[in-house]
Amino acid sequence: MPYRARIAAIIISLVAATLGVVPGVPAAPAEAGVQKVVIIVGPVGSQTSSYRSKGNSIAATAEAAGATVVKVYSPNATWDNVREAVDGANIIVYLGHGNGYPNPYSSGTEWTDRVNGWGLNMREDEGDGDTINEDMVYCGEKALRGTLGPGDGPTQQSYCDGGPITPAPGFVMVYSNACYTPGAGEGWDTPATESVAKTRVASYSRPVLELGARAYFATDLGAGTIVDLVLRNPGTAFGELFEMGNGYDSLALRVHAHPEVSGRQIWIQKTDGPGDRPDYFYAFAGEPARAPDGTLTDYAGPDLPPFSDIAGSTFADDILWLAEQEITTGCGDGKFCPTATVTRAQMASFIARALDLPPATQDYFTDDDGVTGEANINRMAEAGISGGCDENRFCPNDPVLRDQMASFISRALELPATEDDFFDDDGSSSHELNINRFADAGITNGCAPSLYCPVASVTRGQMAAFLHRALG
């Protein structure tokens, strides 16, 4: 070989090796018993360098856990190179653009030739450009399955054909920082609803689960942790591994049956994440009790919260305490409604249950017949905690005001009187003495320095906090 040709070949080999793939050379299989981890970095324009850095960090983590790592990085992450690399892979990690369903571009149609797969380079060594159908092609679900046909996109037919992918049986698919894969969209759009997030994870996980994957993880919060957990804990249930991952939030977790793959589940959670906005950034799909080594464990599932709408609430711990004490069953449909205003009837029920008041011997009010909580209203009246809103009336549907609430709880707990005056804005309230008793007991600090806001309404979350401080 001429000298110049030899030098050129050496340079090409060094560059390709640095990027993680050697053109024309099949990726070496993992040794027997050694896990093969393949890391794909698709083109994402100016962000590609940072994605390669993320990929290298994941690779170092996997190698430290004893795995063999194969990297297929842009600008060499073409369909042919990627498909060859993932042959026999135990774990596949993809970093790059995600294209899922539903999205703002599909008009209600799930184009499976280009969604639920990988955004890859169209040609080798032409840079990290991510202009769709010029530099980058979305090789979607049909490419992964090997079912592209004449009716599919011409770019997909030209650049994504020749599948299916052939990873090892029971492989694990990990998506990292790829839009739609954990349920979230692209950041500029409206944060996903629970229904939309569930559909996105169901759609994206469907092809890999049906191709034999034991588990699907998608995260914007650190894929290296997931890869490390899977490699180092082959006998631990995937559900437990998910709970150990970055960003897990038991209060935010929602568990659904997978709508398209029988016997599998979808786990999603709405939490704060990139961009300082709440969205769905961490997800799982698969069989939670199954372990990476294929064994079925006795994992019973996560300890789910009693209410689906308290994640992120300032009063979440107080609400959980209220539920544990059987003081509340929520507002219905598995929710607590923490920001809803407490009515006087609801307040009566909270206090009657909290103090386990005995049944009443008579009906005290004329305006609560048939009202949910009527029995508790009478129990509270018979205990001397409330005389109603005027003669023979309780006004059960009126909101509880902060000064009224102070009197309810002060009387219920028989709080001692105090000569201290804690607030500047309650002088005209008929409940001022009870407000001061309430503050003296440490149940409230007011709504602002030196202010109590006596005529402001009380929310259900605030009510939970007051009762927790008073009785906890």
PyMOL commands that set and color helices and strands:
alter all, ss='L'
color gray80, all
select helices_A, chain A and resi 3-19+45-64+79-85+141-145+154-159+194-210+223-232+238-244+316-324+344-354+374-382+402-413+432-440+460-471
alter helices_A, ss='H'
color red, helices_A
select strands_A, chain A and resi 36-41+68-73+91-95+118-121+136-139+172-176+215-219+253-257+265-272+278-286
alter strands_A, ss='S'
color yellow, strands_A
deselect
rebuild
show_as cartoon
